[in-house]
Amino acid sequence: MNPFKQKRELISALKGLPQKEKLIVCPVCGAKLTKEQLAQTLYVCPACGHHYNISARYRLKTILDPKSFHEICGSLKGGNPLDFPGYEEKLQEQREKTGLREAVITGTGKIKGIKAVVCVMDNRFMMASMGTAVGEKITRACEYAVRNHLPLIIFCASGGARMQEGILSLFQMAKTSAAVSRHSEEGLLYISVLTHPTTGGVTASFASLGDIVLAEPDALIGFAGPRVIEQTIKASLPEGFQRAEYLREHGFVDAVVERKDMRDTLGLLLELHDRRHRK
Ligand SMILES: [Zn+2]
């Protein structure tokens, strides 16, 4: 049989199946699971513990008290400051695909009754690269937390700088770092949660500046890619390099927390640092 016809028939047969029977293959262990099964485990493979990427909105649901989220700067979106060819079309395409205006959602919400400013990056949107809009949203979220004396939690995920915004994208590292520094000067708690993958300018700025730095299991966390480092230092890298567990062993990450325990862990940390309990 014509292989193209065979493939077309296979695709149309799969399309015809009810949604729940479509199988998702785990990229680590190969376990075949339905979407429903994965949803029950917060998109963590029950066989090997692989943490699938999840959207920012879904992440908020797994962390916050129901109906406690209020978005800030929801309408803020980036432009094309350098007139980079095709960038506006790309942004529009990403907005339609993800239903997001930019690669981060910022707002306030409650975890076990304690209010916090929460930012969640979404790597479906241009790899959650940091351009002017992402930097501005993170900065405004920090400033909101300072004005209202609130703790700050940022779920980081990023492919690095937004190359279409050139140097303006790199400025965001200094801007966001200054913003979390002002938050720190007020004696407020900032928890950074590193998810797969957190790289480039985000790692080199606010992601690494948390008072407490948590990470999801096996998340790739680094600045430059391993090949660039190997070529620079002319040595091979140790096993597990740039993974969450390796960084915990070397002091860059305070704890590796499974997705099912994240809400409880954040709730406990917020409670321990709750200013209302201080004398
Ligand atoms: Zn698996």
Residues whose N, C-alpha, C, O or C-beta is under 5 A from the ligand:
A	BS01	ZN	C26 V28 C29 G30 A31 C45 A47 C48 G49 H50
